Amino acid sequence: MMAVSGIVGQAFDAHPCAAAILGAGGEVVHANSAWRSLCSGNGGAVPQDAMGVIQACLASAPGSARDWRQDTASGECHVRRFGPSKESRFLVTVIGQRRDPSPASRSAPHDLAALVRTSNEPIMSFDLEGRIVTWNQAAADLYGYRADEIIGQSMEVLYPDDWPFGILHYRDLILAGELEEFEVIRKTKQGDLRHVAVTAAPVLDADGAVTSISNFHRDVTQAKAAEEHLLFLTRELSHRTKNLLSVVAAIERQTAQGSKTIDEFHSKFSNRIKSLIESDRLLSEIGWAPVKFDHLARAACGLYGGPRGRRRYRRSRHHPAAAGGAVDRPELA
């Protein structure tokens, strides 16, 4: 059985009615403790009267009604279909089959409210018209709005001016079970844009009716910036690698044209590659800042030594300064 994680799972488990989410084939995807208690009284299986309602829903044609209610001996069984026909999920609640009213269960809603209020994760909820109804301190820290100034406003107050979708678009997808986790861009009170990962879920009342939609926001702005920087570095590395290979190919062609034997080609080509490496080392040591051409030429020609290398260096020493790696002159060899 797959568990619903985080505070969403805790809210689902704290629901006073027996509730479960079923897959398209009737398998239990997640169930709260009240549901498990209901089934434990029937040898671990769903009571037959409730199972009859569930089976009727599973057998219903795609596009048929999304809600079924029927009184059973276990209580009023309510089934709601979410999502497209081939990937449908069914939210099943048995109203009247409630938790044993122990002190722990009676305190669960208060414990959940305290958990939301003190969570480090920004948590809010909005009603079915898109108006904000709850707003914890972490949400205030992220967006800059106090609870008393934003509760009652539309969630769209957080949307960038050119955002293509309204809150009712998201509401419909969430209620249909087609949208649970997604990433968006949202705007703070100061006008800053933040990349936000959102987890959304319907909030049910004691009778199993949807009253609002919870949102859990996680600021991923820095992670997005790091991801984009890594992509930039990857593209830059690819570009520089292609440029370097082009230089090596040019050196190979030029060396081949001036060489009479394989040994002569090997010696010249090897020294010119070493010259290129030395130029790169010099530029790397100074952080690819502008460098005078005579320093670059000295590093390149110094590998060869002798009168010939020095003579070629003297002919080039008045060349203007080179910037970055733009002037690598292995042909001086």
N, C-alpha and C positions, 0 to 999 in steps of 0.2 A: 504494500500500500504506500503510495507516494504522500508524503506529508506536506502540508502548506506551511511554509517557514516564516519565521520572524513574527512581527506584531500582528500581521494579518492572520497567521495561524492561531495566535493566542486569542484574538478577537473571535475567531470562528469557534474555538474550543470553549470560550466563555459564554457562548449563546445558550440561553436556558432551555431551548427546545432541542429535541433530538434532531440533528441535522447531518447530512452527508452529501458529498458530491459524487455522482456516478458518471462513468464513461459511457460512450455510445453503445457498448455491449452490455451495460448493466453492472460492470465491475466497480467496486468502491474505490474511488481515487483518494478521498479523504473523508474522515468522519470525526465528529467531536465526541467527547466522553459521554454525553447524554445519549447519543446514538448507540455507542458501544454498550451502555447500560441497558438500553431497550432491547438490543439483540441478545445480551447475555441471559435475559429472562426467557429466551426462546432457543436455548442451546447454541447461541452464537449466530443464528440465522435471523434474517428480517422477518417479523411476524407476517403470517400468510395474508392477513387482510390488507396490510400496507403494501405487501409485495404485489398484490393484484393490481393496485393502482399504478405502481411503478412499471409493471409489465405492459399494461395498457399504453402507457406513455412511450415506452421503448418501441412498441409495435406501431405507433401512430405514423402516418404518412408525413414525409418532409413538407414543411409549409403549413401544417395544421396548427391548431392552437398551441400556444407556448405555455399555458398554465392549466393545471388540473387540480381540483380540490374534491375530496370525498371524505365523508365521515366514516371512520372505522372504529373497531373496538379499542384500538391503541390510541385513538385520538383523531383529530382532523389531519388527514394526510394531504400535504400541499407539494406539488411537483412543478418545477419551472424548467423549461428547456432553454439552454444558452448555446450560441454558436451555430455555424453552418451545419447542414444536415449530416454530412459525412464525419464531422468532428464534434458532434453535439456533446454537451455535458448537461447533466440534470442535477439541479439543487433540490434535494428532498428534505422537507421538514415535517415532523409529526407534532402538531400542536396539541398540547394537553399532556404529552409525555415529557415532563420536565424533570430537572435534576431533583434529587433529594435535597430539601431546603436545609442543608447543613450550614453551620456558620461559615465554612470555607466557601461554599457555593454562593451564599448570600453576599459575601464580600467581593466576589469575582468582578462584578462591574466596577466597583470602586477601585479595586486593585488595577484593573485595566486602564481606568481614567488616570490614575496616578502614574502608571507606566507611560502613557502617552504624554502626559504633562511634563514629565521629567526626562523624557527620552532625548538623547543627543541627536537623533534623526529628526529632521523637519517633518512634522505630521500635521495634516489639515484634513477637513472634510467639507463637502459642499452638498446642498440639497438638490433635489431633482430639477430645480430651475437654474442651478449653477451658482447659487449664492453661498458664500463661505459661512459655515456654521461653527467650526472649531478651528483653533490655530494655536499651536504650542510655542514655547519660547524658542526652540531651535528654528522654527519657521520664521519667527520674528528676527532672529539673528541673521538668517540667510537673506531675507528679503527687505529688512529694514522697517517693516510695518509692525506696530504694536497690535495686539489682539483687538483692543477696543476701537481701533481706527480702520480695521479691515473686515471684521466680522459683519456680515450683511451685504458686503460688496460682491460683485461678480468675480469669479476666478479670472476673468479676462483682464482684470486690472494688472495681472502679472504677465500678460502676453505682450510681446513686441508689437509695434504699430502695424507691421506688415505681415503678421502671422496669418497663415491661410485658413486655419480652422477655428471655429468657435467652441465654447465649452459644451454646447449641446451635442456637437459632433462626437466629442469624447465620451459624453454621458451615454449616448446610444450604443457606442461600440463596447463600452465597459459592461453595460447591462446585458448586452447580447453575448457576453463572454468572449468577444473577439479581441479584446485589448486588456492586457494585465500589466505588462512591463514594456516601457518605451522610453525613448530619449527625446527631449524637447529643449528649446531655448526659452528662458523666462527672464523677465526684467525686474530689477530691484526698484525700490522706492527712489533711489538716487539715479536711476536710469541705466545702471550697469547691466550688461547681458551675462547670463550664467547658463552654462550647459548643465542640464538636470536630468538624472535618471529617475523615472517615476514608476512606482508600483501602485496600482489602483485596485480597489475591491469594493463591491456593494456592502452597505451596512444594513442589517436587518433588525427589525424590532422583535418583540417577544412573540408576535404572531407570524413571523416569517416574512413580513412585507418589507420591501426595500424602502428605506427612508432617506438615505443619503449615500454618498460615495466617499470613501476614504482615499487619501493620497499620501504617499510616503515619498519624499523628495530627497535625493542625494546629489550634492553638488559635485559634478565631475569635470568642472572647468579646467582645473590644473591637469587632470589626466588627459583631457582632450588636447590641451596645449602641448603636453609632452608627446602625445601620439602624432600630432601634426609636425612637431619639430623633428621627430624621428623619421617621419616620411620625407621631410625636406632634406635631412642628412643623407638618407638613402638615395634620393634623386641626385643630390650633389655628388655623392661618391660615384654613382654610375656615370655622371657627366665627366668627372675628372678622370675616371678610369678610361673612358673612351678617348679623351684627349691625349692621355699618356700613351695609349696604344698607338694612336695616330702618329705621335712624335717618334716612337720606337720604329714604326714602319717607315717613316721618312728617313730616319738615320740608316736603317738597313738598306734602303734604295740608294742613298747617296754614297754609302760606304762601298756597296757593290760596284758602283760605277767607277770608283777610283782605285779599285784593288785588282791586281794582276793574278794573284794566287789565293787559294783558300786560306793559307796561313796568314797572308797579309790582311785579308778580309776579317779573319777571326781576331787578329790583334787590334786592328782599328775599331772594329765594332765593339769589342769588349771595352776598350778604353773610352769610347764615346758613351757607352752605357754608364760606366763608372763616373764620367764627367757629369752626366745627367743626375746621377744619384748624389754627387757632391753638391751640385747646385740646389737640389731639393733639400739636402741637409742644411745648407746655409740659410735658405729661406725659412725652413721650419724652425730653426733656432731663434729667429727674430720674429716668429709669429706671423709670417707672410706679410710683414710690413714692407714699405718701399725700401729698396736697397740700391746703392750705387752700382752702376754697371761694371766699374773697374774691380769691385770686390767680387762680383759674380764671375767676371772673366778670369780673375786670378784663381778662384776656386776651380773653375773648369780647366784652365790651361796648366795649372800647377801639377796635374797628374803626369804630364808628359815630360816636363823638365827640359834641360838642354837649350841650346840657342834657338832652335826652331820654335819651341813652345813659347819662349820669352819674346821672340820677334813677333809672333802673331798676337801676343797679348799687347805689346806696345802699339801695334797698328790699330787696336780697338779701344784703347784706354780712354779716349775722349768721347766715347759714345754717351748720349744722355742717360740719366738714371733709369733703372728698370723698376717697375712696380710689381709687387707680388711675385707670382711665377710667370709673368707674361713674357719674359725674355730669358729663355734657356738656349744657350748657343753651343750645342755639342759640335756644330760644324766647324768651330774654331780649331778643333783637333785636326 
